[in-house]
Amino acid sequence: MHHLNDRILFGAAYYHEYQPSPRLSEDMRLMKEAGFTVIRVGESVWSTWEPENGIFDLEWLAPVLDEAHAHGIQVVLGTPTYAVPMWLARLYPEINVQRSTGKAMGWGARQEIDYSHPAFLFHAERIIRRIVSRYADHPSVIGFQVDNEPGNEIFANPQVFQRFVDHLRTMYGTVEKLNKEWGLTYWSHRLSTWADLWTPDANAQPQYDLAWRSFQAELTTSFISWQAYIVREYSQPNQFVTTCISYERRTAEDDQLTRDLDITAGNPYYRMQDMLAVPSLEDPNEQHWTTSGTWALYATADRMYGSKQAPFLVTETNAQAIGMTWSNEPAYDGQWRQVAWALVSRGAAMIEYWHWHTLHAGAETYWGGVLPHSQEPGRTYQQIADLGKDFAAAGDRVTGLIPDSDVAILFSNRSKWALEEHPNLGEAGEPNRRSFQTAFDTFARGAFHAGLQTNTVHPTQLSATEPGDYARKNPVLVAAAFTIASDDDLKWLELYAAAGGHLILGIRTGYEDHEARARSERKPAFLADAAGVFYDEFSNLNTPLPLNAAPGAADLGFVLPDSGRATLWADGLILDGAQVLASYEHPHFSRFPAITTRQHGAGRVTYVGTLPDQEVTAALLTWAVNIGSGASTSWRSTNPSQTVTSATNRHGERVHFVHNWTWEPTSFVLPAAVSDALDQTDYDAGASLELGAWDVRVLVERL
């Protein structure tokens, strides 16, 4: 994949077939002038590729690829399997997704297909082979995207349920084993035969729910891997295979989904304008397929890097307004540059907008593209063209980036699924279906607020690494809401701390086993002795509670913010050798410590029995980084509207990205001699770097 090393790939999804009038040459001219080097094509129009069953039109795309090649623009070709033609729906109505038993989802949107159904797979394989074999040797094609944002639906179709039963039969062998493992004595759910297993619609058994969600994710992973293998029968050695991930999809298990792919690709969508201000002007607590807040943008980028612990592609991101017709927030001047460089700083090797031209019909008519409905270049085009000049100037000095990380944060998809189905958090009497993400986000946002950089890591990646090696490279690891964990997972965490790592444990970690059964060990299981604390009760918090610094906390260097609060949850912690860092100010909860710490072997275990507010979490993580080997870098912002992130490029150079997320100009004092990667200006250490409104500078340390 040598084309990923030369410079950041830059472009947009392009659908000439959607244009109301032919304008291929004009589009390519404008793309070339904007500095585009790549487009994505073909993934949304199966009915154009195959207008009737077995009748193919493969040549309509040839002029697009030829024209792109003539303009020096490379192409990512998509397989069109996420949006089926209506003739296929008519011939095989049984491929329509059933969201509940016996109730079809209906047609008229997209991703309405049970992609494990043999009838669908037959036709999908046929069209994949036709398209890829036709264009794999086209000189413009550098890679393939299989499907698009997979994992949108959970399938309750009859054939899927029967496959699920077979899956359980293979896994457990006998119904007696399943009865035991799932605790089906409860409420008289014991099975006498596999035919007794009920459909999932009304299920209330947590063990069933977790098995069902895990099986659904396996269907998605298998489908993507199956496509990748087909494509590789035709692709060239220097062409990559990927899929684009929307990380909130319900059956997208990203570390597994990318297993058989060459590179991760994802679609970060985010709210613009004042929602990018730092410090934030608002305090949005809802994150979904679009994120709110600059901290969440960085957290999304770190999740994309974490899928394979490697650089990634951005296959879609905001051009203009993204969302429903009532949600229009096109960026302020400078924000496109800021966001693109933020993504690059965390490992993005491609920035591709959705999409080139704004559609004139269809469900996404008001999802703005680089060109507006008038099809004439405007402010958005000019702003994005300025970014194209940036990437051309930076060249390969910003490719192959390995982002710095002060804090690793564990992301467990299985824990996420378990806490979606049976949430532990709630507000105003309503369940919080994002309970896992709420715990994860607490630490991701706190790290951002502290000016720290994070890496997202998965349990499968930890288990494949020796704990001591991981501790040396990642001295601080957060494991919050890691409730679906095997014995070996929890023992690995203990060994990590014993080997010298600082393990920060959060609520619900170590509470359940791999079957979502509550453990009988003291909580946190296998970690209570190392933490020097345990609990046997817990409570939701209906209102935030003030926190008080404990005597002796300052001796360890931990300073609790005066206005610190505990939110949403409190474990009833009982000391067993740990030192208290913070306690609750409350007539009842004051009997329990809120945050504790204890040395363990060569490292330390800190237990956080609540979800601290942003200021407390930032202070805690700053302390955790500093109490070890000290701050990881002198590149830290002292201005609250600035962020500073760092990485190492493919040449071994240190690259730093300084952002100013506000209308007010700011300055940054350089801790080292650098060259500006965009205009080649040299600066000495101690020089003051001026940043304008919504500005970003890309700096390479001079040797």
C-alpha positions in Angstrom: 0.0 0.0 0.0 2.8 2.4 -1.0 0.2 5.1 -2.0 -0.5 5.6 1.7 3.1 6.7 2.3 3.6 9.5 -0.2 1.1 12.0 1.3 -2.3 12.2 3.0 -5.0 11.0 0.5 -7.6 13.7 0.1 -10.9 13.8 -1.6 -14.6 12.9 -1.4 -17.2 10.3 -2.3 -18.2 11.0 -5.8 -21.5 10.0 -7.5 -21.6 11.2 -11.1 -24.6 8.9 -11.6 -26.6 11.2 -9.1 -25.8 14.4 -11.0 -28.9 16.0 -12.6 -26.8 16.7 -15.7 -23.5 15.4 -17.1 -20.5 17.3 -15.8 -17.8 14.8 -15.4 -14.9 16.9 -16.8 -16.0 19.9 -14.8 -16.1 18.0 -11.6 -12.7 16.5 -12.1 -11.3 19.9 -13.0 -12.6 21.4 -9.8 -11.4 18.4 -7.8 -7.9 18.7 -9.2 -7.8 22.5 -8.5 -8.9 21.7 -4.9 -6.0 19.3 -4.5 -8.0 16.1 -4.5 -6.1 12.9 -4.9 -8.8 10.3 -4.3 -12.5 9.6 -4.8 -14.7 6.8 -3.6 -17.3 5.4 -6.1 -19.8 2.8 -6.8 -20.9 1.5 -3.4 -24.5 2.8 -3.4 -26.0 1.8 -6.7 -26.5 -2.0 -7.2 -29.6 -1.3 -9.3 -27.4 0.7 -11.7 -24.8 -2.1 -11.9 -27.6 -4.7 -12.3 -30.9 -3.1 -13.4 -32.6 -6.5 -13.9 -31.8 -9.9 -12.4 -28.8 -11.2 -14.3 -28.6 -8.2 -16.7 -25.5 -6.2 -15.9 -24.3 -2.7 -16.9 -20.6 -2.5 -15.9 -19.5 0.2 -18.3 -21.2 3.3 -16.9 -18.3 3.7 -14.4 -15.5 3.5 -16.9 -15.7 7.2 -18.0 -15.5 8.2 -14.3 -12.4 6.1 -13.6 -10.8 7.1 -16.9 -11.3 10.8 -16.3 -10.1 10.5 -12.7 -6.9 8.8 -13.9 -6.4 11.5 -16.5 -6.5 14.1 -13.7 -4.2 12.1 -11.4 -7.0 11.2 -9.0 -7.0 7.7 -7.5 -10.1 5.7 -6.8 -11.5 3.5 -4.0 -14.1 1.2 -5.5 -17.0 0.1 -3.3 -19.1 -3.1 -3.5 -22.8 -2.1 -3.6 -24.2 -4.7 -1.1 -25.6 -2.4 1.5 -28.4 -1.1 -0.7 -30.2 -3.8 -2.7 -32.1 -3.4 -6.0 -35.9 -3.6 -5.7 -36.1 -6.5 -8.1 -34.1 -8.5 -5.6 -36.5 -7.4 -2.8 -39.4 -8.5 -4.9 -38.0 -11.9 -5.8 -36.8 -12.7 -2.3 -39.0 -10.9 0.2 -37.6 -13.2 2.9 -34.2 -11.4 2.8 -35.9 -8.3 4.4 -34.7 -7.8 7.9 -37.1 -8.7 10.7 -36.5 -6.6 13.7 -38.8 -8.8 15.7 -40.1 -12.3 14.9 -42.6 -12.3 12.1 -42.4 -8.5 11.5 -40.5 -7.3 8.4 -38.7 -4.0 8.5 -40.0 -3.0 5.1 -38.3 -1.3 2.2 -37.5 2.2 1.1 -34.3 3.0 3.1 -31.1 0.9 3.0 -29.4 -1.9 4.9 -32.8 -3.7 5.1 -31.2 -7.1 4.2 -30.4 -10.1 6.3 -26.9 -10.5 4.8 -26.6 -14.0 6.1 -29.4 -15.3 3.9 -28.2 -17.6 1.1 -30.4 -16.0 -1.6 -28.9 -12.6 -0.8 -25.3 -14.0 -0.7 -25.7 -15.7 -4.1 -26.7 -12.4 -5.8 -24.1 -10.4 -3.7 -21.3 -12.7 -4.8 -22.3 -12.5 -8.4 -22.3 -8.7 -8.5 -19.1 -8.4 -6.5 -17.3 -10.7 -8.9 -18.6 -8.8 -11.9 -17.6 -5.4 -10.7 -14.2 -6.2 -9.2 -13.1 -8.4 -12.0 -14.0 -5.6 -14.5 -12.1 -2.9 -12.7 -9.4 -4.4 -10.5 -6.7 -3.8 -13.1 -7.8 -0.2 -13.8 -4.8 2.0 -13.1 -6.8 4.5 -11.0 -8.0 1.9 -8.5 -5.9 1.8 -5.3 -8.3 -0.1 -3.1 -11.7 -1.6 -2.4 -14.4 -0.8 0.2 -16.6 -3.8 0.8 -20.1 -3.0 1.8 -20.8 0.3 3.7 -21.2 1.0 7.5 -22.1 -2.6 8.3 -24.0 -3.7 11.4 -27.0 -1.4 11.3 -29.6 -3.9 12.2 -30.1 -6.9 14.5 -31.7 -9.8 12.5 -34.7 -11.7 14.0 -35.3 -13.6 10.8 -36.3 -17.3 11.2 -33.2 -18.6 9.4 -31.0 -16.4 11.6 -32.7 -17.8 14.8 -32.2 -21.3 13.6 -28.5 -20.6 12.9 -28.3 -19.1 16.4 -29.7 -22.4 17.8 -27.1 -24.4 15.8 -24.4 -22.0 17.0 -25.4 -22.6 20.7 -25.6 -26.3 20.1 -22.1 -26.3 18.7 -20.8 -24.1 21.5 -22.4 -25.9 24.5 -23.0 -29.4 23.1 -26.0 -30.2 25.2 -29.0 -28.4 26.6 -28.0 -29.5 30.0 -24.7 -27.5 29.6 -26.6 -24.5 28.4 -29.1 -24.7 31.3 -26.2 -24.6 33.7 -24.2 -21.9 32.0 -27.1 -19.6 31.5 -28.8 -20.3 34.9 -32.0 -21.3 33.3 -33.4 -22.9 36.4 -34.5 -19.3 37.1 -38.2 -18.6 36.2 -38.5 -22.2 34.9 -36.5 -21.6 31.7 -34.7 -25.0 31.7 -34.7 -26.5 28.3 -35.5 -30.2 27.6 -34.5 -30.0 23.9 -33.0 -27.4 21.6 -36.5 -26.9 20.2 -37.5 -25.3 23.5 -35.3 -22.2 23.0 -37.6 -19.2 22.7 -37.1 -16.4 20.2 -35.4 -13.2 21.5 -38.3 -10.8 21.3 -39.5 -10.9 24.9 -36.3 -12.3 26.4 -35.3 -11.0 29.8 -32.3 -13.4 30.5 -29.0 -11.4 30.4 -27.0 -14.5 29.3 -29.3 -15.0 26.3 -29.1 -11.3 25.4 -25.3 -11.3 25.5 -25.1 -14.5 23.4 -27.6 -13.1 20.9 -25.7 -9.8 20.5 -22.3 -11.6 20.2 -23.8 -13.9 17.5 -25.1 -10.9 15.5 -21.7 -9.3 15.6 -20.2 -12.6 14.3 -22.6 -12.5 11.4 -21.4 -9.0 10.5 -17.7 -9.9 10.8 -18.2 -13.0 8.8 -20.0 -11.1 6.0 -17.3 -8.5 5.7 -14.5 -11.2 5.8 -16.3 -13.2 3.1 -16.5 -10.1 0.8 -12.8 -9.4 1.5 -11.8 -12.9 0.4 -13.8 -12.6 -2.8 -12.3 -9.2 -3.7 -8.7 -10.5 -3.1 -9.2 -13.1 -5.8 -9.0 -10.2 -8.3 -7.2 -7.4 -6.5 -3.6 -6.4 -7.1 -1.0 -6.8 -4.3 -0.7 -3.0 -3.9 -4.5 -2.5 -3.6 -6.0 -2.5 -0.1 -9.4 -3.9 1.1 -11.4 -2.2 3.8 -14.9 -1.4 4.9 -16.0 1.9 6.4 -17.2 1.7 10.0 -19.8 3.7 11.7 -18.7 2.9 15.3 -22.2 3.2 16.8 -23.6 0.4 14.6 -25.1 -2.2 16.9 -23.3 -5.2 15.5 -20.0 -3.7 14.5 -17.3 -5.2 16.7 -14.5 -3.1 15.3 -11.4 -5.1 16.4 -12.9 -8.2 14.9 -14.5 -6.5 11.9 -11.1 -5.3 10.8 -9.4 -8.6 11.4 -9.3 -9.7 7.7 -9.0 -6.2 6.3 -5.8 -4.4 5.3 -6.6 -1.1 7.0 -9.3 0.4 9.2 -11.6 2.9 7.7 -14.2 4.9 9.6 -16.8 7.7 9.2 -16.4 10.4 11.9 -19.3 12.8 11.8 -19.3 15.7 14.3 -21.2 18.8 15.2 -19.5 22.0 14.0 -19.6 25.7 14.8 -19.7 26.4 18.5 -19.8 22.7 19.4 -16.1 22.7 18.5 -15.2 25.4 20.9 -12.6 24.6 23.6 -13.4 25.0 26.4 -16.8 23.9 25.4 -19.6 26.5 25.4 -22.2 23.8 26.0 -22.1 20.5 27.9 -23.7 18.0 25.5 -24.2 14.6 27.1 -25.6 12.8 24.1 -23.2 11.1 21.7 -24.4 8.9 18.8 -23.4 8.5 15.2 -22.6 12.2 15.3 -20.5 13.4 18.2 -20.7 16.6 20.2 -17.6 18.4 21.4 -14.0 18.4 20.3 -13.0 15.9 22.9 -15.4 13.4 21.3 -13.9 14.0 17.9 -10.5 13.0 19.3 -12.0 10.0 21.1 -13.5 8.8 17.8 -10.1 9.2 16.0 -8.5 7.2 18.8 -11.1 4.5 18.5 -10.3 4.2 14.7 -6.6 3.9 15.4 -7.3 1.4 18.1 -9.2 -1.0 15.9 -6.0 -2.3 14.5 -3.5 -0.2 16.5 -2.5 1.3 13.2 -3.1 4.3 10.9 -6.6 4.4 9.4 -8.6 6.0 6.6 -11.4 8.5 7.0 -13.9 7.4 4.3 -16.6 9.9 5.2 -16.7 13.1 7.2 -18.6 16.4 7.2 -18.5 18.6 4.2 -21.4 20.9 5.0 -24.4 20.3 7.2 -24.7 16.6 8.1 -27.9 15.3 9.6 -31.6 15.8 9.4 -33.2 18.7 7.5 -33.6 20.5 10.8 -29.9 20.2 11.7 -27.8 22.6 9.8 -24.4 23.7 11.2 -21.8 24.2 8.4 -18.4 24.9 9.8 -16.9 28.3 10.6 -14.0 29.3 8.5 -10.9 27.3 9.5 -12.8 24.5 11.2 -12.5 22.1 8.3 -8.7 22.5 8.5 -8.7 22.1 12.2 -10.7 18.9 12.2 -8.8 17.3 9.3 -5.5 17.9 11.0 -6.9 16.7 14.3 -7.8 13.4 12.6 -4.4 13.2 10.9 -2.7 13.8 14.2 -4.2 10.7 15.6 -3.3 8.5 12.6 -5.6 9.3 9.7 -3.9 8.5 6.3 -6.9 9.7 4.2 -9.5 12.5 4.6 -12.4 11.9 2.3 -15.6 14.0 2.5 -19.2 12.9 2.2 -19.6 14.0 -0.5 -18.6 15.9 -3.6 -21.9 17.4 -4.6 -25.1 18.0 -2.6 -27.9 15.7 -3.8 -31.0 17.0 -5.5 -33.3 14.1 -4.5 -33.5 11.4 -2.0 -33.3 11.0 1.8 -30.0 12.9 2.0 -31.0 15.9 -0.1 -29.8 18.3 2.7 -26.6 16.5 3.7 -24.4 19.1 2.2 -21.5 18.2 -0.1 -18.4 20.1 -1.1 -20.5 21.7 -3.8 -23.9 23.2 -2.9 -27.1 22.5 -4.8 -26.2 25.2 -7.3 -23.1 23.1 -8.2 -21.0 26.2 -8.2 -17.9 26.3 -5.9 -18.6 28.4 -2.8 -17.2 28.9 0.7 -17.1 25.2 1.5 -15.2 24.4 -1.6 -12.7 27.1 -1.0 -12.1 26.2 2.6 -11.5 22.5 1.6 -9.3 23.6 -1.3 -7.1 25.4 1.2 -6.8 22.2 3.1 -5.7 20.5 -0.1 -2.8 22.9 -0.3 -1.9 22.0 3.3 -1.6 18.3 2.5 0.4 19.0 -0.7 2.8 21.1 1.2 3.2 18.6 4.1 3.8 15.6 1.8 5.1 12.5 3.5 6.1 14.2 6.7 2.6 13.6 8.1 2.2 10.0 6.9 2.6 6.8 8.8 2.0 8.6 12.0 2.1 6.8 15.4 0.2 9.0 17.8 1.6 9.6 21.3 -0.5 8.2 24.1 -0.4 9.2 27.8 -3.3 7.0 28.8 -4.7 3.8 27.4 -8.5 3.3 27.8 -10.1 -0.1 27.4 -13.0 -0.5 25.1 -15.0 -3.7 25.5 -17.7 -4.3 22.9 -19.1 -7.2 24.8 -19.5 -5.0 27.9 -21.1 -2.4 25.8 -23.7 -4.9 24.5 -24.4 -6.2 28.0 -25.0 -2.7 29.3 -27.1 -1.7 26.4 -29.5 -4.6 27.1 -29.3 -4.3 30.9 -28.0 -0.8 31.8 -26.6 0.0 35.2 -26.9 3.8 34.7 -30.1 5.7 34.5 -31.3 9.3 34.6 -34.8 10.6 35.6 -36.0 7.0 35.9 -35.0 6.1 32.4 -32.3 3.6 31.5 -29.1 4.8 29.9 -28.5 2.4 27.0 -25.1 3.9 26.6 -23.9 3.0 30.1 -20.6 1.6 28.9 -19.9 4.5 26.6 -20.8 6.9 29.4 -18.1 5.4 31.6 -15.6 5.2 28.8 -16.4 8.8 27.8 -15.9 10.0 31.4 -12.2 9.2 31.1 -11.7 10.1 27.4 -13.2 13.5 28.1 -11.2 14.0 31.3 -8.0 13.1 29.5 -8.8 15.6 26.8 -9.6 18.3 29.4 -6.2 17.6 31.0 -4.3 17.9 27.7 -3.4 14.3 27.7 -3.4 12.0 24.7 -5.2 8.6 24.7 -5.1 5.3 22.9 -8.2 3.0 22.7 -7.3 -0.6 23.3 -9.5 -3.8 23.2 -9.3 -6.8 25.5 -8.2 -9.0 22.6 -5.3 -6.8 22.0 -4.3 -6.8 25.7 -4.5 -10.6 26.0 -2.1 -10.9 23.0 0.5 -8.8 24.7 2.8 -9.6 27.7 1.6 -7.5 30.7 5.1 -6.3 31.5 5.8 -5.2 27.9 2.5 -3.4 27.8 3.2 -1.6 31.1 6.6 -0.3 29.9 5.0 1.1 26.8 1.7 2.2 28.3 2.2 3.2 32.0 -1.4 4.2 32.6 -4.4 2.0 31.7 -8.1 2.7 32.4 -10.5 -0.2 32.7 -14.0 1.2 33.4 -17.3 -0.7 33.1 -15.3 -3.8 31.9 -18.1 -6.0 33.2 -18.0 -8.8 30.7 -14.5 -10.2 31.3 -13.0 -13.6 31.6 -10.9 -14.7 34.5 -7.8 -14.4 32.3 -8.8 -10.9 31.3 -8.9 -9.8 35.0 -5.7 -11.7 35.9 -4.0 -9.9 33.0 -4.9 -6.5 34.5 -3.5 -7.6 37.9 -0.2 -8.7 36.3 -0.1 -5.4 34.4 -0.1 -3.4 37.6 2.3 -5.8 39.3 4.7 -5.3 36.4 4.8 -1.6 36.9 1.6 -0.2 35.2 -0.8 2.2 36.9 -4.2 0.5 36.6 -7.2 2.7 37.0 -10.3 0.6 37.7 -13.8 2.0 37.2 -17.3 1.0 38.1 -18.6 -2.5 37.2 -15.2 -3.7 36.1 -14.8 -7.3 37.2 -18.4 -7.7 38.2 -19.6 -10.3 35.7 -18.0 -13.1 33.9 -18.0 -14.0 30.1 -21.6 -15.2 30.4 -22.8 -12.0 32.1 -23.2 -14.0 35.4 -22.6 -12.0 38.5 -19.4 -13.2 40.0 -19.2 -14.7 43.5 -15.7 -13.3 44.2 -15.3 -10.0 46.0 -15.6 -7.2 43.6 -13.7 -6.2 41.6 -13.0 -9.9 41.1 -9.4 -11.0 40.9 -8.4 -7.4 41.6 -9.7 -6.6 45.0 -6.5 -7.6 46.8 -4.4 -5.6 44.4 -6.7 -2.6 44.7 -6.9 -2.9 48.5 -10.6 -2.2 48.4 -13.8 -4.2 47.7 -17.5 -3.6 47.8 -20.8 -5.5 48.0 -23.3 -2.7 47.5 -23.7 0.1 45.0 -26.1 2.9 44.3 -27.2 5.1 41.5 -26.8 8.8 42.3 -29.8 10.9 41.4 -27.9 14.1 42.0 -24.2 14.8 41.9 -22.4 14.7 45.2 -19.6 17.0 46.3 -16.2 15.3 46.8 -13.7 16.1 49.6 -10.0 15.5 49.4 -8.8 12.9 51.8 -6.0 13.5 54.4 -2.8 12.3 52.9 -3.9 12.7 49.2 -1.7 15.7 48.8 1.3 13.8 50.1 0.9 11.6 47.0 0.6 14.6 44.8 -3.1 14.3 44.1 -5.0 17.7 44.2 -8.8 17.4 44.1 -10.5 20.4 42.4 -12.5 22.4 44.9 -15.8 22.1 42.9 -15.3 18.4 42.2 -18.4 16.2 42.0 -19.3 12.5 41.8 -22.1 11.7 39.3 -24.5 8.9 38.4 -23.1 6.0 40.5 -21.3 5.1 43.8 -19.8 1.8 44.8 -19.9 1.1 48.5 -16.2 0.7 48.8 -14.7 -0.9 51.9 -11.0 -0.3 52.6 -8.7 -3.2 52.8 -5.2 -1.7 52.6 -5.8 1.1 50.1 -5.3 4.8 50.7 -8.2 7.2 50.2 -7.8 10.0 47.7 -11.4 11.4 47.8 -14.6 10.8 49.7 -18.2 11.9 49.3 -19.8 14.8 51.2 -23.1 13.2 52.2 -24.8 11.9 55.4 -24.9 8.4 54.0 -22.3 8.1 51.2 -19.6 9.7 53.3 -19.0 6.2 54.9 -17.6 5.0 51.5 -14.4 6.3 49.9 -14.9 7.6 46.3 -11.4 7.2 45.0 -8.6 5.0 46.4 -5.1 4.0 45.5 -2.6 1.3 46.5 0.8 0.3 45.4 0.9 -3.2 43.9 4.1 -4.9 43.0 6.1 -2.5 40.9 2.9 -0.5 40.0 -0.3 0.8 41.4 -4.0 0.2 41.3 -6.4 3.2 41.7 -10.1 2.5 42.1 -12.7 5.0 41.1 -16.0 4.1 42.6 -18.0 6.7 40.8 -18.1 8.7 37.5 -16.2 11.8 38.5 -16.9 15.1 36.7 -14.6 16.4 34.0 -12.4 18.4 36.4 -11.9 15.6 38.8 -11.2 13.0 36.1 -8.7 15.4 34.5 -6.9 15.9 37.8 -6.9 12.2 38.5 -5.4 11.3 35.1 -2.8 14.1 35.3 -1.7 12.7 38.7 -1.6 9.2 37.4 0.7 10.2 34.5 2.9 12.4 36.7 3.2 9.9 39.6 4.9 7.4 37.4 7.8 8.5 35.2 6.6 12.1 35.0 4.9 14.0 32.2 5.5 12.3 28.9 6.3 15.4 27.0 6.9 19.1 27.4 4.5 19.8 24.6 1.5 20.8 26.7 -0.8 23.8 26.2 -1.2 26.4 28.9 -4.1 28.1 27.1 -7.5 26.6 27.8 -8.6 27.0 24.1 -5.6 25.2 22.7 -4.9 21.5 22.2 -1.4 20.0 21.5 -1.1 16.5 20.1 2.1 14.7 18.9 3.1 11.8 16.9 6.1 10.2 15.2 6.1 10.1 11.4 7.4 7.4 9.0 10.8 9.1 9.0 11.1 8.9 12.8 10.5 12.7 13.1 8.5 14.2 15.9 5.4 16.0 14.6 3.3 18.3 16.8 -0.2 19.7 16.0 -1.2 22.9 17.8 -4.8 23.9 17.6 -6.7 27.0 18.7 -10.4 26.2 19.1 -11.8 29.7 19.6 -12.5 33.0 17.9 -9.8 34.7 19.9 -6.2 34.6 18.7 -3.7 32.9 21.0 0.0 32.3 21.3 2.0 29.2 22.1 5.6 29.2 23.4 7.6 26.5 21.5 9.4 24.1 23.8 11.8 23.0 21.0 13.1 24.2 17.6 10.7 23.3 14.8 9.9 23.8 11.2 6.4 24.6 10.0 5.5 21.6 7.8 3.2 23.8 5.7 5.2 26.9 4.9 8.7 25.6 5.9 9.4 28.5 8.4 11.9 27.7 11.1 11.3 28.6 14.7 13.7 28.4 17.6 12.9 27.0 21.0 11.2 29.6 23.2 9.7 31.5 20.2 6.1 32.5 20.5 3.9 31.0 17.8 0.8 33.1 16.9 -2.5 31.3 16.1 -5.5 33.0 14.7 -9.2 32.2 15.1 -9.9 28.5 14.5 -6.4 27.9 13.5 -3.9 25.0 13.5 -0.2 24.7 13.0 1.7 21.5 12.0 5.3 21.5 13.3 8.2 19.1 12.8 11.0 19.2 15.4 14.4 20.2 14.0 17.3 17.9 14.9 
